[in-house]
Amino acid sequence: MSLREDALRYHQDPVPGKISIQPTKSMESQMDLTLAYSPGVAEPCLEIEKNPDLAYKYTSKGNLVAVITNGTAVLGLGSIGSLASKPVMEGKSVLFKKYAAIDSIDIEIDSTNTEDIIRTVELIGETFGGINLEDFKAPECFEIETELKKRLGIPVFHDDQHGTAVIGLAALINAMDIAGKKLEDIRVVINGAGASGITMVKFFRSYGVKNIIVCDTKGVIYEGRPEGMNEQKLSVAVKTDFRTLDEAAKGADVLFGLSAEGAFTESMVKSMADNPVIFALANPNPEIRPEVAKAVRSDVTIATGRSDYPNQVNNVLCFPYLFRGALDCRASSITEGMKMAASKALAKLAKEPVTQEVLDAYGIKSLEFSKEYLIPKPTDSRVMIEVSAAVVEAAMADGVAKIKINDLDAYKASLRKMIS
């Protein structure tokens, strides 16, 4: 069968969709039902009425994340509407459960009105321990996330903005180590000025990358550009004589693609600096295929968003573990420090010996830190342990953790039990 037929059958059989709800308590006897519902359920209700924090003790709130979208910027599909985006959001919920043992439910909001969306999420927010915003288009996504962070006392995270930036920085750190270049000396060109691109610039700058040029469909975003500008683009505009992507790519150390298939050409690759690094992250087809780039330059390092090439930059390396750590220390928000800690943990883990678990999953005999292995594989169970612990430590340092986890070794041991 074709991929299309396989995918449709996968989503249909043996039951429609990818998620279901299972009770965590026995419901076999009359007493079970008495405790689960009436009259016993009144007792935890009354306790929570007196102290709302007890919702974390008596309900699933502390391990429950909502994946929320309106379907206006679905990866690779565009604005397909809220209902059509549901298979993607169910998929995101499944990944939370699979990789970080977090219960998750998808919620699709049938509106493009920013205030309606903000108000809807605000009103239902108390139900959850965290909110994962997904596939909201720019520039509305920036306002939605910013405002919800103000109104809700739980972690709110727009994965399209931050997930790629966290993983991208980890891969960039390691790629520059291999290339023998310092981050403060390189020129990075980012093609794509949507949610990911804008956030990536700010995140990279905070780590010390100084020379970043951003391009959109109209070319380089430079200071004083008269057309196609908004508040977010103004924040990443730089003083430069470059006006086109081709011009900016010449002599660049790094090309980051957050755009479309074919956006990077062979001539661009040829014109880059020695030991160039390319992140061609368009899905399902990258800005340039690795085999094409390598045919042009033998010294190139390339990553994509695809699992069938080395160096897959996939948000599943970030969001489950960022939320795992945030939930476990009951963080009131996800800070820049927590995201930076996740990047550093990912970069460090890629330099550790690869486990047999990973080798078996990919059917290979060996794998080590190199141009072909910049970041950990999604199947590496150590990612949850190392990233979640780093996130908890950063949350405590930033003062947003309501629960202090002082014994991080014991915490890591508890995570190992979770995945064993």
C-alpha positions, 0 to 999 in steps of 0.5 A, a space after each residue: 500500500 501507499 503511504 497515504 493508504 497506510 496512514 489512513 488505515 493506521 488512524 482508522 483501525 482498530 478504533 478511530 484516532 490515536 488516544 483514549 482515556 483509561 481510569 487509574 482507579 479500580 471501579 469494580 465494586 459498589 464501594 469503588 463507585 461510591 468513592 469514585 463518584 457519589 457520595 465519596 467524590 464530594 470529599 476531595 471537592 471540598 478540600 480543593 475548594 478550601 485549598 486549590 493547590 490540593 487539585 494537584 494531590 486529588 486530581 490528574 491536574 499535575 500530570 495533564 497537559 493540553 495541546 491547543 490549536 486553531 489549525 492556522 499554521 499546521 506544519 507542512 499543511 498551512 491553514 487547514 482549520 481546527 478540525 482538520 488539525 486534530 490528527 496532528 494534535 492527537 499525535 502530539 498528545 501521544 508523544 507526551 505520553 510515549 516519551 515523558 509519561 505525561 497525560 495529554 488531551 488535544 483541544 481544537 478552537 474554531 476561531 481566528 480571533 486572537 482575544 477569543 482564543 486567549 479568553 477560551 484558554 484562560 477559562 479552561 486553564 485551571 484544568 491542566 498542569 500546563 498548556 502546549 500551544 501548537 500550530 498558531 500562525 504568526 504574528 498572532 501566536 506571539 500575542 497569544 502566548 505572551 498574554 496567556 503567560 500573564 493570565 495563567 499561573 501554569 507553564 504555557 509553551 508555544 512549541 513552534 516558537 521555542 521547540 525548534 530553537 532549543 534543539 537548533 541551538 543544541 545542534 549548532 553548539 555541537 556543529 561549531 565544536 566540530 567545525 572549530 568555530 566560536 559562536 560569537 565569530 560566525 555568521 548565521 543566516 535564517 531563512 523564514 521569519 515566522 514563529 520559529 525564525 523570530 524566536 530562534 534569533 532571540 534565543 541564539 543571541 542570548 547564547 552569544 551568537 552575534 551576527 544573525 541575518 534573517 530573510 523572508 519571502 521579500 529578502 533580507 530583513 534589514 534596518 529601514 526596509 520599507 515593506 513587509 515589516 511588523 513588530 516581530 520583524 523589526 526586532 530582528 532587523 539588522 544593519 547590512 548591505 545584503 538584500 537577498 538570500 543569495 547575497 547573505 549566504 555568501 561567506 555564511 557559516 550557517 544556513 538555517 532553513 525554516 521555509 520551503 523545499 528548494 529554498 537553498 540552491 547548490 550555488 548558495 552552498 558553494 558560496 558558504 564559508 569553510 566547513 559550512 553547516 546547513 539546517 534544512 528543516 522544511 517538512 516534509 521536503 527540506 530546503 536542500 537534500 543532504 545528498 545534493 549539498 554533500 555532492 557540492 561540498 565535501 566539508 558540509 554538515 547538514 541536518 533536516 527535520 526528517 527521520 530518514 537522514 542523520 541529524 534529525 531536528 525534531 521537537 520531540 527532543 524538547 517539549 515532552 521533557 521540558 514539560 516533564 521537568 516543569 510539572 515535576 517541580 510545579 513551575 509557574 512558567 517556562 523561563 528562558 533559563 529552563 529552555 537554555 538548560 534543555 539545549 545545553 543538556 541535549 548538546 552534552 548528551 550527544 557527546 556521551 557514548 551511545 547506548 545499545 538501546 539506540 543502536 538497536 532501534 536504528 539497526 546500526 553497529 556504532 554511532 558517535 559524536 560527529 558531523 553525522 550525529 550532532 544531537 541525541 536520537 529521539 529513542 534515547 531514553 536518557 534524554 528524558 532523564 538529563 533534560 528534565 533534570 536540567 529543566 528542574 534545576 533551572 526552574 529552581 534557580 529562576 525562582 519559578 519552582 513551587 516544589 524544591 527538588 534538592 536531590 537531583 540524583 534521586 529525581 533522575 532515579 525516579 525518572 529511570 523507573 518511569 521508563 523502565 
